[in-house]
C-alpha cells in the first residue's frame, strides 16, 4: 500500500474485493474489447463490404479475440500522454497487439459506444451483487425475526414507552423496508438496456453510410450487439450517450437501501444504549481509547455514516441528468466517474456490515423483561379496571382512582428514583377487590402484544420466504468486515 498519496477508504476499509473488481480498470477495458469484438462480428455478419469485397474478415475477428484479455496498459498509457484521449489510446494499444485487425477496430463508432455500454454493463453487474447481498441480509434478518417473534418488548413512539410489541415483530419493520428495496432493485435490473451503437448524435448516420443506405441492416446492429453482450435490448433512441437519468434512477435505488440500513442502525444503537440488544463485539475489540469499559456500536455507526454518504451522493447523477445539453456535453464525465462507483462501493460496505451485525446480534431478554415490567403497570390499568368492574366495581370511580394512583406512582419513579409501586397501591385499595397476585397475573407480557407473533410469522411465511426460496442458490454468504 502506498503511504505517500491519497488512497480511497472504499478500497482500504469498506468495499469488498468483488465489488472493487467490478469497477476496476481490468473490468472496464476488458469490456471495451468485448464490445469492439461484438461490433466487428456484427458488421461482419451483416456483410459489411466495399466494392463487393468484405471489409472485415473472420481472421481479424479471431485476432481480436486472442488479445481480448491481455491488455497492454503501458502502451495505452504512453499513447494517452500524446493524444489526450482514453478511447483512442486503447484503440491504438489493441491495434498494436492485433496488427491485422488494427484498421477495423471501433469502425463507425464513437467513444460512447465503449464508454456508455460498459457503464451499463458494469452497473448491471454491480446491482446483481448488491441484490445477492441484500437477499442474504433479508435471509438472516428473517431468521432473527422468527427466533424472537414471541419475545415481548416495550414498543416506542417518540422514543417513549408505548403499547408492547415483540422483538421479532420489530425486526419485520426493518425487513419490510428491505423487501421494498429489493422490489425497486429488481425493477431497475430488469429495466437495464445498452446504448447500442448509434453514432455521434444517436442517428446512426455513420452506419447508414457504411452499409450504403441499407436501413434494415443498420436497424439490426443494436439488436445483435445487445444479444452478444447478454442484454435483451438497446435504448430505442439516444443522443450520443444513454440518458443520464439512468444513472440517477440506479443511484436512487441505492439511496433507498441506504435509508433502510440507516434506520436499522439507528434502532440498534438506541437498543444498545438501553442494553436490550447489542451488535457483535469481538473479544479483543476496544470501545474507547479513554474509557476501557465501553462497548460502542461501531458497526452500526459505520452503517449510518456510509448511508449518509450514499443518500447525498445520489444527488450527483440527478444534477448531471438535469444539466445535459442537447445530444451530448462532457460535464457529466468527471462527476459520473466518481459518483456512480463510490455509491456502489459504499452500499457494498453497508450491506456487508448489515449482514455482520444481524448475524451476531445479542439479545438480553432479562433486561427487556425488566424494563417491560417497570412500565407495564401503567399500560395495564385498563385491563385491571375492566376486571375490577366485573367483580362489582364502579367504572367511573375506579378510573379516577387509577388516575390518582398512576400519578402517585409516576412521582415515586421520577422524583424519588424508586420502583414503580402502582400495583401495590391498587392492591391495597378494597375498591378494586383484587389481590396483588391477581393483578400481577394480568401483567403477563404475552397478554399485551396483540397479534405481533402471528403478524411476524405471516409476514415471513407469506411475503419473505417465497422470495428467499426462489433465490436459495445465492443464500448462505457470510460477511467479513475490514478495519
SVG drawing of the C-alpha trace seen along z (x, -y; Angstrom):
<svg xmlns="http://www.w3.org/2000/svg" viewBox="-71 -22 76 45">
<polyline fill="none" stroke="black" stroke-width="0.4" points="0.0,0.0 1.3,-3.4 1.7,-5.7 2.7,-8.9 -0.6,-9.6 -4.3,-9.5 -5.9,-6.1 -9.7,-5.7 -11.2,-4.4 -13.6,-2.4 -10.8,-0.3 -8.8,-0.1 -11.7,0.2 -15.2,0.6 -15.9,2.3 -15.4,6.0 -12.8,7.2 -15.7,8.5 -17.3,5.0 -14.0,3.3 -13.2,5.6 -16.5,4.7 -15.3,1.1 -11.7,1.9 -9.6,0.9 -9.4,4.6 -13.2,5.0 -13.6,1.7 -11.0,2.3 -11.8,6.0 -15.4,5.0 -14.3,2.4 -12.5,5.1 -15.6,7.4 -17.6,4.5 -15.2,4.0 -15.3,7.7 -19.1,7.6 -19.1,4.6 -16.7,6.3 -18.7,9.5 -21.9,7.7 -20.5,5.8 -19.1,9.0 -22.3,10.9 -24.3,8.1 -22.0,8.3 -20.2,5.0 -18.4,4.7 -16.8,2.2 -16.9,2.7 -18.2,6.2 -15.3,7.1 -15.8,7.8 -14.4,5.1 -13.9,7.4 -12.6,10.9 -13.0,13.8 -9.2,13.8 -9.3,10.2 -12.1,11.1 -10.1,14.2 -7.1,12.0 -9.1,9.6 -10.4,12.5 -6.9,13.8 -6.0,10.5 -9.3,9.7 -8.0,10.2 -4.2,9.3 -4.4,5.5 -1.2,3.7 -1.7,0.9 1.8,-0.5 1.2,-1.2 -2.2,-2.8 -0.8,-5.0 2.0,-6.3 -0.3,-6.9 -2.8,-8.8 0.0,-11.2 0.3,-12.1 -3.3,-12.2 -5.2,-13.0 -8.0,-10.6 -8.5,-7.4 -10.6,-5.6 -8.4,-6.3 -5.4,-5.3 -6.9,-1.9 -7.9,-1.5 -4.2,-2.1 -3.0,0.3 -5.3,3.0 -4.2,2.4 -0.5,2.9 -1.4,6.3 -3.7,7.1 -2.0,5.6 -4.2,7.4 -7.4,6.0 -6.0,2.6 -7.8,0.9 -11.3,2.1 -11.3,1.6 -14.1,-0.8 -15.3,-1.1 -18.2,-3.6 -18.4,-4.0 -18.0,-7.0 -16.3,-6.9 -19.6,-6.4 -20.0,-3.1 -17.5,-1.5 -17.8,-4.0 -21.6,-4.1 -22.2,-0.5 -19.6,0.5 -21.1,-1.7 -24.4,0.0 -22.8,3.5 -20.8,2.6 -23.8,1.0 -25.9,4.0 -23.3,6.5 -22.9,4.3 -26.7,4.3 -26.7,8.0 -24.0,8.2 -26.0,5.7 -29.0,7.9 -27.2,11.0 -26.0,9.3 -29.4,7.7 -31.1,11.1 -28.6,12.5 -29.3,9.7 -33.1,10.4 -32.4,14.1 -30.6,13.6 -33.0,10.9 -35.9,13.2 -34.3,15.9 -33.8,13.4 -37.4,12.3 -38.7,15.8 -36.5,16.7 -37.8,13.8 -41.3,13.5 -42.8,14.4 -40.4,12.3 -42.4,9.3 -40.7,5.9 -41.8,2.4 -42.5,0.6 -41.7,-3.1 -43.4,-6.0 -41.4,-9.3 -38.9,-7.1 -41.5,-7.0 -42.8,-3.6 -45.8,-2.6 -48.1,0.5 -45.8,3.5 -44.7,5.5 -42.2,8.4 -38.6,8.3 -39.4,10.3 -42.2,8.1 -39.9,5.0 -37.5,6.8 -40.2,7.2 -40.3,3.4 -36.7,3.5 -37.4,6.4 -40.3,4.8 -38.2,1.8 -35.5,4.2 -38.2,6.0 -39.3,2.7 -35.7,2.0 -35.4,5.5 -38.5,4.8 -37.0,1.5 -33.7,3.1 -35.2,6.0 -37.2,3.5 -34.1,1.5 -32.1,4.6 -34.9,5.6 -35.0,2.2 -31.3,2.1 -30.7,1.7 -27.5,1.0 -26.9,-2.3 -26.1,-0.2 -24.2,-1.7 -25.9,-4.9 -23.0,-7.3 -22.2,-10.8 -25.7,-12.2 -27.7,-9.0 -28.8,-9.0 -26.7,-6.0 -25.7,-8.2 -22.1,-6.7 -23.5,-3.2 -26.0,-4.1 -23.0,-5.4 -21.0,-2.2 -23.9,0.0 -24.7,-2.1 -28.0,-3.3 -29.4,0.2 -31.8,-0.8 -32.7,2.8 -29.1,3.8 -28.4,0.7 -31.6,1.5 -30.2,4.9 -26.9,3.5 -28.2,2.7 -30.2,5.9 -27.1,8.1 -24.8,6.1 -27.3,6.4 -27.5,10.2 -23.8,10.6 -23.3,8.7 -26.1,10.6 -28.8,7.9 -32.3,8.1 -32.4,4.7 -30.8,1.3 -32.5,-2.0 -34.5,-2.8 -33.4,-6.4 -30.5,-8.4 -28.2,-11.2 -24.5,-10.3 -25.0,-8.9 -27.7,-7.0 -29.9,-9.3 -28.2,-10.3 -31.5,-9.7 -30.4,-6.0 -27.6,-6.7 -30.0,-8.8 -32.6,-6.1 -30.0,-3.5 -28.5,-5.6 -32.0,-6.4 -32.4,-2.6 -29.1,-2.6 -30.2,-5.6 -33.3,-3.7 -31.2,-0.8 -29.1,-3.3 -32.2,-4.8 -33.4,-1.4 -29.9,-0.5 -29.6,-3.8 -33.0,-3.3 -31.9,0.2 -28.6,-1.1 -30.3,-3.9 -32.6,-1.4 -29.7,0.9 -27.8,-2.0 -30.7,-3.0 -31.3,0.6 -27.7,0.9 -28.0,-2.2 -30.9,-0.5 -28.8,2.6 -31.6,4.7 -29.8,5.7 -26.2,5.3 -24.3,5.6 -21.4,8.1 -18.4,7.1 -15.1,9.0 -13.1,10.4 -10.2,8.0 -12.1,5.1 -11.5,1.7 -14.6,-0.5 -12.8,-3.7 -9.2,-4.9 -10.1,-6.6 -13.0,-4.5 -11.9,-0.9 -15.3,0.4 -17.2,-0.9 -18.8,1.2 -19.5,-1.3 -21.9,-0.3 -19.1,-0.8 -20.6,1.2 -24.0,-0.4 -22.4,-3.8 -20.4,-3.0 -23.6,-1.9 -25.2,-5.3 -22.1,-7.1 -21.8,-5.4 -25.6,-5.6 -25.4,-9.4 -22.8,-9.4 -24.9,-7.3 -28.0,-9.4 -26.1,-12.6 -24.2,-11.1 -27.5,-10.2 -27.9,-13.9 -24.8,-13.9 -26.4,-12.0 -29.6,-14.0 -27.8,-17.2 -25.9,-15.6 -29.0,-14.4 -30.7,-17.8 -27.8,-19.8 -27.0,-17.8 -27.1,-19.9 -28.9,-18.6 -27.3,-15.4 -24.1,-15.5 -22.0,-17.5 -18.9,-16.4 -19.6,-17.9 -21.0,-14.6 -17.8,-12.7 -15.7,-13.6 -18.7,-13.6 -20.1,-10.3 -16.6,-8.6 -16.6,-9.2 -20.2,-9.3 -21.5,-6.1 -18.7,-3.7 -18.5,-5.2 -22.2,-4.8 -21.9,-1.1 -18.7,-0.7 -20.4,-2.3 -23.6,-0.2 -21.4,2.9 -19.8,2.0 -23.1,1.1 -24.7,4.5 -21.6,6.4 -21.9,4.5 -25.6,5.1 -25.2,8.8 -22.4,8.9 -24.5,7.1 -27.6,9.2 -25.7,12.4 -24.2,11.5 -27.0,9.6 -27.1,10.3 -30.5,10.2 -30.6,9.6 -34.1,10.9 -33.8,10.4 -33.1,6.7 -36.0,6.5 -38.3,8.2 -37.1,5.9 -37.9,2.7 -41.2,4.2 -42.3,4.9 -41.3,1.4 -43.7,-0.2 -46.5,2.3 -48.5,1.5 -49.4,-1.9 -50.4,-0.3 -52.3,2.5 -54.6,0.2 -57.5,0.5 -57.3,4.3 -57.1,4.1 -60.1,1.7 -62.2,3.9 -61.5,7.0 -62.4,4.9 -65.7,3.8 -66.5,7.5 -66.1,8.0 -68.7,5.4 -66.7,2.1 -67.8,-1.2 -66.1,-2.0 -66.0,-5.8 -64.8,-5.7 -62.1,-3.1 -61.0,-5.3 -60.4,-8.3 -58.6,-6.1 -56.3,-4.7 -55.6,-8.2 -54.6,-9.3 -52.5,-6.2 -50.8,-6.4 -49.7,-10.0 -48.5,-9.0 -46.6,-6.0 -45.1,-8.2 -43.8,-10.6 -42.3,-7.8 -40.4,-6.7 -39.3,-10.1 -38.9,-12.2 -37.7,-9.6 -36.0,-7.2 -37.8,-4.2 -39.5,-1.2 -43.0,-1.5 -45.4,-0.8 -48.7,-1.2 -49.6,2.5 -49.1,2.2 -51.3,-1.0 -54.2,0.7 -54.0,4.0 -54.2,2.1 -57.4,0.3 -60.5,2.5 -62.5,0.7 -60.8,2.9 -61.3,6.2 -58.1,7.7 -55.0,9.2 -51.5,8.3 -51.1,11.8 -54.3,11.4 -53.1,8.1 -49.6,9.5 -51.3,12.3 -52.8,9.7 -49.4,8.2 -48.1,11.3 -46.2,9.8 -47.6,12.0 -51.1,10.6 -50.2,7.2 -48.5,7.9 -51.7,8.3 -51.1,10.2 -47.4,9.4 -46.2,13.1 -48.8,14.0 -48.0,11.0 -44.4,11.8 -44.9,15.4 -47.4,14.5 -45.1,11.9 -42.1,14.2 -44.1,17.1 -46.2,15.3 -44.0,12.4 -40.3,13.1 -40.0,16.9 -41.3,17.3 -38.6,14.7 -35.9,16.5 -36.9,19.9 -36.7,18.6 -33.2,17.4 -31.8,20.1 -28.8,20.7 -27.3,17.4 -28.1,17.5 -25.7,18.5 -22.9,16.0 -21.1,14.5 -19.7,11.0 -16.2,10.2 -15.8,6.5 -12.5,4.7 -10.9,2.4"/>
</svg>
